Amino acid sequence: MENKRIVSGMRPTGKLHLGHFHGVLSNWLKLQQEFECFFFAADWHSLTTEYANTEGIRDSIREMVLDWLAFGIDPEKSTIFVQSQVPQHAELNLILSMITPVSWLERNPTYKEMQENLTAKDLSTFGFLGYPVLMASDIIVYKAARVPVGQDQIPHLEITREIARRFNYLYGEVFPEPAALLTETPKVLGLDGRKMSKSYGNAIFLSDNAEETRKKVMSMVTDVQRPLRTDPGEPDRCVAFTLHSLYVAEEKRAEIVASCRGAQIGCVDCKKILAQSVVDTLSPFRAKREELAATPSLVEDVLAEGAHKATEEAGQTMKDVRAALKV
Ligand code: SF4
């Protein structure tokens, strides 16, 4: 039987924003129609950088999973769980760390990059260096065939494949080498033109109400070379227009492009059109989120059920691992 299993996780960063909506979640929604999906909240991964600040992780998990459910990630179709509730991830991590050469981890491109960028945190820890091993454990503990990744995450998956191959070489064939399932994710810009991110304070959250959303859209940077309403503008230079491309119908967009270049529309009116489209698109999601949030135990129940299913699968793999290891 073809292995149609997929594993994908998200760090619990709290409420999700439009960047998640058009990136990971839209893909998950499609994948769950076709594959056997394991979606998890990667709370142990949060510890690799947030070990000194664990206060909000539990609440973040709840908010994030509520967003998943409201978006349509379906616990009947997919296994939804929290990484730390399935201890086999940690057990396999320990075993894989015994066979993973340190040089593989040191050459991981994001390792140095993150250490250089996150200077406020001391990331010279064993856990941070070893997070690709934990990532490998997250995936192969389910013997997943595929992992949805963007182009930039391919080096991580390559380490996972190398670790699986090394295990199989040393102890016998236990793990399939998971293949990359390349996913396209549009880069969603935040209000200020940088990548949309909670930590930059430039995000529109899925759970923002209509008024908050409108206010945020109206504050978006436009074409900075168009100081006056009478100056012709250029949508290709406009941060707000990157959202028009995602939310405004093609015909209307073509109209806006012409009116902007011909100085027939002002940025305020143009952003009002955008704000309305964003609000309209998100309103069914928001209604659903509110409805789900009214059942306080819902997220907990979904996660308990998910942890149960995931533990069964991961437990089976660990039996194979122990048999192969002979310890
Ligand atoms: S009119 Fe619209 S597309 Fe043109 S610069 Fe202003 S906000 Fe951007």
Boltz pocket constraint, residues with backbone or C-beta under 6 A from the ligand:
constraints:
  - pocket:
      binder: B
      contacts: [[A, 222], [A, 223], [A, 226], [A, 233], [A, 234], [A, 235], [A, 238], [A, 239], [A, 240], [A, 241], [A, 256], [A, 260], [A, 261], [A, 265], [A, 266], [A, 267], [A, 268], [A, 270], [A, 271]]
      max_distance: 6.0
